[in-house]
Amino acid sequence: MSLTLERIEQVDEHTDENSEETSAIVSEFEPIYTAVLERQASKFALGDLIGEICGKPSKNGVNNGSAQKIKEAADFLQERGIEYTAKYLTEIRDISATFHVSKAPKRLGGVAWSVHREFRPYPELLGRAVKKTPDLVLTVAKAKEIIEKYFPKDNLQFVMVGKSADIKKIAAKYGPVTEVQITEEPKKAF
């Protein structure tokens, strides 16, 4: 972290003394800049850092201010010649959050960040694929093949169980609905 503090001091020396806002922004995003510049962090570590500084992904579309902070971080990087967009920084942060070390499914060592990116919509599938075939070397191409096999874009089907009247209208938004009556009595466990 001493490199980061040195860089903050260097930038602060060149910042207008009357501009406290510029100094605050510089100090806030400097660790991200340093990590990118020195390539000292993996994309997962960079994503964790972005989440720590800019905020975690919001829940259920609620604005938590992180999108604005990420835009400011992207602007900060671009002003210094690093062409990372807010969309790219958000993607790095979101993938790191999806496969965070503190929750399941965890990041898998030996599996590239780009493969984790492919499995982001289906995080549990990544762990199952690795567990089923431990000798398999997962590449982006193989990841896409597995995802296409289990989650085909065409003819994907869902089974919904519940009150037909409540579910039917919602399900119809996504395609044709076939209603099937469950007539068999539930089996007793014991």
Phi, psi and omega per residue, in radians:
M1 nan -0.237 -3.119
S2 -1.121 -0.588 3.082
L3 -1.078 -0.719 3.133
T4 -1.089 -0.804 -3.133
L5 -1.121 -0.689 3.096
E6 -1.078 -0.749 -3.117
R7 -1.149 -0.671 3.109
I8 -1.082 -0.782 3.138
E9 -1.088 -0.723 3.123
Q10 -1.091 -0.793 -3.129
V11 -1.168 -0.734 3.132
D12 -1.059 -0.566 3.109
E13 -1.112 -0.545 -3.103
H14 -1.650 -0.004 -3.125
T15 -1.576 2.469 3.099
D16 -1.011 2.232 -3.090
E17 -1.073 -0.437 -3.119
N18 -1.438 -0.110 -3.064
S19 -1.838 1.489 3.121
E20 -1.220 -0.582 -3.119
E21 -1.105 -0.797 3.122
T22 -1.045 -0.758 -3.134
S23 -1.094 -0.705 -3.139
A24 -1.141 -0.751 3.131
I25 -1.145 -0.740 3.122
V26 -1.016 -0.861 -3.106
S27 -1.117 -0.643 -3.063
E28 -1.205 -0.745 -3.046
F29 -1.724 -0.035 -3.117
E30 -1.012 -0.722 3.116
P31 -1.057 -0.626 3.098
I32 -1.152 -0.803 3.126
Y33 -1.023 -0.817 -3.123
T34 -1.100 -0.769 -3.140
A35 -1.078 -0.746 3.123
V36 -1.197 -0.807 -3.085
L37 -1.075 -0.769 -3.081
E38 -1.595 -0.041 -3.120
R39 0.831 0.637 -3.107
Q40 -1.439 -0.248 -3.054
A41 -2.027 2.501 2.982
S42 -1.206 2.961 3.103
K43 -1.118 -0.555 3.075
F44 -1.130 -0.806 3.134
A45 -1.116 -0.680 3.093
L46 -1.115 -0.742 3.096
G47 -1.075 -0.707 3.088
D48 -1.101 -0.712 3.142
L49 -1.143 -0.753 3.099
I50 -1.065 -0.764 3.110
G51 -1.085 -0.679 -3.140
E52 -1.177 -0.731 -3.070
I53 -1.483 -0.736 -3.042
C54 -1.692 -0.347 -3.127
G55 2.022 2.605 3.124
K56 -1.244 2.851 3.060
P57 -1.027 2.511 -3.126
S58 -1.318 2.749 3.121
K59 -1.680 2.318 3.034
N60 0.916 0.654 3.063
G61 1.301 0.154 3.124
V62 -1.296 2.313 -3.141
N63 -1.299 1.984 3.115
N64 -1.880 0.136 3.106
G65 1.506 -0.116 -3.077
S66 -1.218 -0.561 3.135
A67 -1.096 -0.728 3.111
Q68 -1.149 -0.736 3.128
K69 -1.122 -0.686 3.114
I70 -1.150 -0.675 3.078
K71 -1.071 -0.749 3.106
E72 -1.098 -0.691 3.111
A73 -1.133 -0.727 3.111
A74 -1.104 -0.759 3.089
D75 -1.055 -0.753 3.121
F76 -1.030 -0.810 3.126
L77 -1.145 -0.743 -3.117
Q78 -1.135 -0.619 3.076
E79 -1.096 -0.376 -3.132
R80 -1.840 0.253 3.028
G81 1.531 0.182 3.102
I82 -1.832 1.993 -3.015
E83 -1.527 1.057 3.028
Y84 -1.724 2.175 3.120
T85 -1.477 2.878 3.073
A86 -1.085 -0.634 3.129
K87 -1.089 -0.747 -3.142
Y88 -1.179 -0.766 3.108
L89 -1.093 -0.675 3.102
T90 -1.120 -0.751 3.127
E91 -1.065 -0.787 3.128
I92 -1.057 -0.809 3.126
R93 -1.082 -0.795 -3.062
D94 -1.179 -0.671 3.112
I95 -1.187 -0.703 3.080
S96 -1.078 -0.664 3.128
A97 -1.233 -0.675 3.137
T98 -1.093 -0.734 -3.113
F99 -1.929 0.846 -3.091
H100 -1.266 2.579 -3.099
V101 -1.131 -0.340 -3.074
S102 -1.604 0.002 -3.114
K103 -2.513 2.877 3.071
A104 -1.613 2.531 -0.107
P105 -1.332 2.419 -3.106
K106 -1.442 2.885 3.008
R107 -1.141 2.479 -3.137
L108 -1.840 2.063 3.093
G109 -1.087 2.497 -3.130
G110 1.463 -0.096 3.087
V111 -1.919 2.158 -3.048
A112 -1.065 2.654 3.087
W113 -1.003 -0.690 -3.114
S114 -1.104 -0.549 3.069
V115 -1.253 -0.749 3.052
H116 -0.991 -0.688 3.134
R117 -1.028 -0.738 -3.140
E118 -1.121 -0.610 -3.090
F119 -1.545 0.034 -3.065
R120 -0.940 -0.739 3.108
P121 -1.207 -0.311 -3.077
Y122 -2.321 1.080 -2.989
P123 -1.052 -0.615 -3.121
E124 -1.170 -0.513 -3.120
L125 -1.131 -0.576 3.131
L126 -1.078 -0.857 3.124
G127 -1.061 -0.720 3.134
R128 -1.152 -0.696 -3.138
A129 -1.104 -0.728 -3.135
V130 -1.228 -0.701 -3.119
K131 -1.157 -0.699 -3.109
K132 -1.200 -0.644 -3.084
T133 -2.305 1.325 -3.040
P134 -1.101 -0.417 -3.139
D135 -1.507 -0.096 -3.125
L136 -1.245 2.284 3.035
V137 -1.591 1.979 -3.102
L138 -1.455 2.091 3.021
T139 -1.934 2.996 3.091
V140 -1.072 -0.723 3.137
A141 -1.080 -0.769 3.129
K142 -1.163 -0.663 3.096
A143 -1.057 -0.799 3.130
K144 -1.099 -0.657 3.121
E145 -1.113 -0.783 3.129
I146 -1.119 -0.786 -3.140
I147 -1.092 -0.737 3.136
E148 -1.112 -0.633 -3.132
K149 -1.167 -0.788 -3.049
Y150 -1.619 -0.371 3.134
F151 -2.329 1.167 -3.102
P152 -1.118 2.483 3.134
K153 -1.221 -0.539 3.118
D154 -1.787 2.454 3.060
N155 1.083 0.542 3.041
L156 -1.280 2.311 -3.084
Q157 -2.108 2.542 3.087
F158 -2.123 2.561 3.026
V159 -1.941 2.152 3.133
M160 -2.052 2.325 -3.127
V161 -2.082 2.273 3.130
G162 2.784 -2.868 3.123
K163 -1.256 2.077 -3.075
S164 -0.973 -0.749 -3.095
A165 -1.073 -0.591 -3.126
D166 -1.387 -0.588 -3.012
I167 -1.592 -0.592 -2.949
K168 -0.975 -0.829 -3.103
K169 -1.130 -0.697 -3.138
I170 -1.177 -0.804 -3.112
A171 -1.134 -0.588 -3.109
A172 -1.099 -0.396 3.102
K173 -1.116 -0.426 -3.038
Y174 -1.768 -0.096 3.131
G175 2.607 -3.060 -3.131
P176 -1.077 2.499 -3.120
V177 -1.995 2.269 3.035
T178 -1.950 2.071 -3.113
E179 -1.660 2.260 3.140
V180 -2.186 2.300 3.117
Q181 -1.466 2.366 3.046
I182 -1.632 1.910 -3.033
T183 -1.825 -0.316 -3.105
E184 -1.313 2.455 3.088
E185 -1.208 2.512 3.092
P186 -1.081 2.459 3.126
K187 -1.429 2.497 3.113
K188 -1.452 2.435 -3.095
A189 -1.196 -0.632 -3.092
F190 -2.241 nan nan
